[in-house]
Amino acid sequence: MLMVILDGSIVTVAMPAIQSDLRFSPAGLSWVVNAYLIAFGGLLLLGGRIGDLIGRKRVFLTGTAVFTAASLLAAVATTPATLIAARFFQGVGSAMASAVSLGILVTLFTEPAERSKAIAVFSFTGAAGASIGQVLGGLLTDALSWHWIFLINLPIGLLTFAVALPVLPADRGPGLAAGADVLGALLVTAGLMLGIYTVVEVADYGWTAAHTLGLGAVSILLIALFLVRQATARTPLMPLRILRSRGVAGANLVQLLMVAALFSFQILVALYLRNVLGYDATRTGLAMLPAALAIGAVSLGVSARLSARFGDRAVLLTGLALLTGVLGLLIRVPVHARYLPDLLPVMLLAAGFGLALPALTSLGMSGAKEGEAGLVSGLFNTTQQIGMALGVAVLSTLAASRTDTLLARGRGRAEALTGGYHLAFAVGAGLIVAAFAVAFTVLRPPARKFPAAPRNADPQNAITPEGDDMTMTNIAGVAPR
């Protein structure tokens, strides 16, 4: 996970150098990111299900090998076509490894406290990868060359493979025949890939263009046909019963909103630092480092203990409240901001992500049976990628539109850019508020129901909330059903 997230953030820093060296056109350069996102987001659900059917360890190791080999191909690329192809295969490998990662965790760590700790570490590595990528991308590109941003994946990938091979327990699924819905696989993969492609191309075509509306409609139709197919297939790729779980459905919806909103923090704050305040790539990464440290300290230090004491839902709501404060402060960030009074509080409040993500991940995986853990993991990661793509498309488009309007009114470039970012931050704050509302209502824990005592039963032997049920809870560690 560290390698996958690091790769996603390190590439964005090196894009100008890649464009200059390989002579990418402005439109072609976007495919260095888009080719990866389309393969990654489109194959997560399929990768997770295949992991359940043939073994999650096998899929994880295969994905790690594919990603590592594709990273080497990207590092030695001398033409735009080669680099784009390598990025596509990096996305394929990332999808295979990432899709089953959470499934492996929840099947290895079945005790709630240990599972919370494992998921907290898992979440921390993601935040660490994003921050390391921002700093390391600038350092490697400036000191050596952009080729090294891909070469850095080789030692990590080889070490991951070497450790996972003996450490991860072998698991054997029921085989492809138990869920080999080829038509369903084609429908969902084509629908997701086309949908993500449509969203990432919005910046070039606009929301109301025939290109966007037409391909978007086809994507929705393919996903709808996939759902119909799953309801009628003898061996469905994705049994629809997993969506009946309030925890799974609610957590995925919260994640969609939260990830879309946090694009405005992760990307637009970096753009604000560079385009408005004039920070270089290395200084930008260092400026955002306190956010990563705060997220890491909270996710590793306190999130699991808070979840054990107060429950995942309460911790998630607290994290979302802090993230609302992050974007609320950014709405007021000035054109000539000073780091300590204006930006450092924002970075520290980002600790809310260290609370929200582990708790949300636990809730999202709560309904996963052992034979479907990879599928639920793939679904959770797919929602994350869709949220990210939507955040990029919607918030960047709004920011650019607002900036153009302010420039037309005669505002200076820095002031116009800041005004555009303010609008994106405001919309992001609204998305976080919506995520809070969904988490508060949909993820509400179900009320306990106790059986009524028979009419002629001895009252002293009746089962009451203070009696046998509570004793069962204390001994077994779980509430009676």
Secondary structure, DSSP 8 states (H G I E B T S, - for coil): -HHHHHHHHHHHHHHHHHHHHHT--HHHHTHHHHHHHHHHHHHHHHHHHHHHHH-HHHHHHHHHHHHHHHHHHHHT--SHHHHHHHHHHHHHHHHHHHHHHHHHHHHH--SHHHHHHHHHHHHHHHHHHHHHHHHHHHHHHHHT-TTHHHHTHHHHHHHHHHHHHHHS-----S-GGGT--HHHHHHHHHHHHHHHHHHHTHHHH-TTSHHHHHHHHHHHHHHHHHHHHHHH-SS-SS-GGGGG-HHHHHHHHHHHHHHHHHHHHHTHHHHHHHHTS---HHHHHHHTHHHHHHHHHHHHHTHHHHHHHH-HHHHHHHHHHHHHHHHHHHTT--TT--IIIIIHHHHHHTHHHHHHHHHHHHHHTTT--GGGHHHHHHHHHHHHHHHHHHHHHHHHHHHHHHHHHHHHTT--HHHHHHHHHHHHHHHHHHHHHHHHHHHHHHT-----------TTS-GGG---TTTHHHHHHHHHSS---
